[in-house]
């Protein structure tokens, strides 16, 4: 497990955009240690949050509220273990090596937040401008292989980190009315922030199918806990 953790941390320090996929056997030898590392961090983060709440350093944070599926246990389990890994890995990890999709990822992100701020004609103008800039930028890079490779080498690590952070922050929506709790609500998604880096590492080193498997394996234990709690 120590070697697996070391390899993961070394990659996180210097994310390599051109990492070649390694054999499946290597991944399955590392799957269990990676899941244990991720769950261990999740337990520590949850314990820290609980202590901060009990000491009144932060106010009582919101409860977990997953799509109101408490009475539909099999649907809840399927959502967490099957549907969420497929959808989230497709959105957040597939584009780590599919660079044209990365451009669309950021264009979509801009449009999403513009939609929160504006509506009607104003939104349409912003969407048109954001899409035009994204497409122009894409074609600019793809006209020259040298230019494209140089750009990827320089900026990939920031893209890798930002993707993991956005992935973690998206999970704030799993909690009831999180906005009113302010910045401390980020404590609730520390496990997702951490596992976002692990999933990115797995995707880059072993491929998208392995990051989906890793995601499902990580979600499996919490899903069982949720079912037992309900």
N, C-alpha and C positions, 0 to 999 in steps of 0.2 A: 504493500500500500504506500509506503514511503517513496518508492521509485515512481509510482503512478502520480502521486502528488507533486513530486519534483518535476516530472515531465510536463505536467499541466501548468505549473507556475512558470517554468522556463518559456513555455509557449506564450503565456499571457504577457510576460515581460516584453517579448519581441514577436508579435503575431506575424506569421509569414503568409502572404497571400498566395504563394505558389507551392504550398505544401501538397505533395502527392499523396493520394489515398493509400493507406497501408492495408495489409491483409485483414480479413474479417476475424481470423483467429486471434490476432493481437488485440482487437477491440473487445472481443468477448472475454479475454483474459483480464481486461481492465474494467469491464462493465461493473462488476460487483464493487471493487474498490472505489470507483468514481461515484456510484450511488451512495455508498457509505460516507464518503467525504461530503457529498452534497447534503445528505440527511443530517450528518453531524453538525454542519454549519447551520442548517435550518433550526436544529434543536437549540444550539447556542444562541442564535439570534432571537428565537422565541423566548428563551429564558431571560435574556437581557431585557427585552421589551417588558416582560412581566415584572421584573425587578424595578425597572424605572417607573412603571405604573404604581407599584406598591409603595415606593418611596415618594410618590407624588412629584417626581421630577418631570414627568409628562402626565397629562390627563388621561383618563380611561379612554382607550382607543376603540374604534367601532368593531362590531362583530363581523365574522365572515358571513357573507351572504351571496351564495352562488346561484343566481338565476332562479331562486325560489323553487328549487327541485327537491326540497326536503321530503316530500311525500312520494317521490318517484326515484327510489333508490337505484334501480338498475340504470335509469337514464342518467342520474348523477354520476354513477361509476363510469358509464360509457363516455360521458362528456369529459371527465377528468383524465381517464386512462387512454382513450382512443381518439376522440374528436379533437380535444385540445392539442395533443402532440402533433397531429397531422396538420391542423390549421396553423398553429403557431410556428412550427418549424418551416412550413412552406413560406410564411410571411417573413419571419425574422432570420432564418438561417440559409434558406435556399440561395438568396441573393448574395451571400458572402463570397461565392465563387462565380455567380452569374452576374457579371458587372452591369449588363444592360438592365437587369431587374433591380439592381441597386439604385440606378437613376430613377426608375419608376417608383421604388420604395420611398425615396425622399420626396418625389413629386407628390405622391399620394399622401404623405405625411403633411406636407405643406397645405394641400387642398383640405385635408381633414380639419386642421386647426383654423384655416380660413373660414371654413363652414361654421365653426363655433363662434367666430367673431362677426361674420357678415352674412348677408342673405341677398336674394334677388339679383338684380343687375350687377351690384357691386361684387358679389361672390363670383358671378360669371366672368367678369373682367379679370379678377384675381386668378381664377382657375385657368383662364386662357393664357395669361402672362406666365404663370408658374409652369404650365405644360410646355409653352413655347421655349422658355429658358432651359428646361430640362432636356428637351429634344435637341436644341441647338448645342448644348454642352455635350450631349451624347455623341452627336455627329462630329463635333470638333475633335473629341478624343479618338474616335474610331477611324479617323482619316489617316492617322499615323500610329503604327504599332509601337514605335519607339516612345512616342509621346504618351501613349496609353499605359505602357509598362512603367514608365517613369512616374506617372501620376499615381498609379496603383501602389507602387513601392513606397511613395512618400506618405500617402493618405490612408492606406488600408488600415493601419493600426487604430486610427481615430474612428474610422467606420466600424471596425470590429468592436471597439469599446462602446461607441454610441448605440449600436444595435443592441448590445447586451443590456445597457442601461434603460433604453426605451422599453425593451421586453419586460424588465422588472417593474418599471413604473406603470405599465399598462395594467398590471395586476392589482393596482389600487382600486380599480373598478369592481373588484370582488368583494368590497366592503361597503357597508351601509353608509351613505352620505359622507364620504371621506373628506370632502373639501372643507367642511367646517372645522376639521381637526388640525388643519394647517400642516406645516412641514413634518412634525413628528409622525404623521401617518406613514412616512417612508419607512419607518422601523418595521412596519408590518410586511413590507415586501423585500426586506433584506435577503431572505432565502431565494426569492426569484431573481434578484439582482445577481447573486453569486452563481446560481445555477445557469443563468444566461451566459456567463463566461465559460462554464464547463460545456454547455451545449454547443457554443461557438467553436470551442477547441475540438470537440468530437466531430462536428461537421467538417471542419477544415482538415482534420487528420484522417478521418475514416469515411466521410461521405454523409449525404443527407439522410439516407435510410437508417444509418447508425445513430444519428442525432435524434431521430424519431423514436427509435427503440430506447435510447437512453432517457429521453423525456418521459416516455410511458413507464419505464421502470422506476424512475424517480417519483412520479405521481402515484404509483400503485399503493405504496404504504400509506401516505396521507389519505388517499381515497378510501382505503379500508377503515382508517380511523374515523373519517367523516361518517361512513355508513354505521359504524358501531355507535358513534355519538348520537346519531339520529334514531 
